[in-house]
């Protein structure tokens, strides 16, 4: 049942994009796309896994002695939407699908300039609110669902100057040795 709902919303998104001039069914430009529900991930809304890079869109970056090879276009895209997202409003699910569909467009496999350009265009033309990160608390509230925060943090770090609190699941000693508070620049302390 959830898969049917996801496919229905996915096809609506494809049609809406078609209406504003973005053809996601052009296999020569975009490649093939499949969509399914991810049963693993609890944190993220969704992801777009890409395979079969197009060798013509290869970029080699040199950083020091290392070479990093990146590809800007892929022929196969696997979109996964987290199962918990399917409990939210259809608008929020479609917003997530649109976000992942943008990643299928060449040069948009990260949240860089091209991604933002497409997101802004779609937001303006279709009234979406596509951003690089979602807000779980707001989305649960908009869907009239109760949001329960995860209290699985083990470490609490406090700024000695302004008192800002930072929570972490894992502790890295470099955090308090090398880093400062993002608000005031004060020293950090583990409590």
Secondary structure, 3 states (H helix, E strand, C coil): CHHHHHHHHHHHHHHHHHHCCCCCCCCCCCCEEEEEEECCCCCCCEEEEEEEECHHHEEEEEECCEEEEEECCEEEEEEEEEHHHHHCCHHHHHHHHHHHHHHHCCCCCCCCHHHHHHHHHHHHHHCCCCCCCCCHHHHHHHCCCCCCCCCCCCEEEEECCCCCEEEECCCCHHHHHHCECCCCCCEEEEC
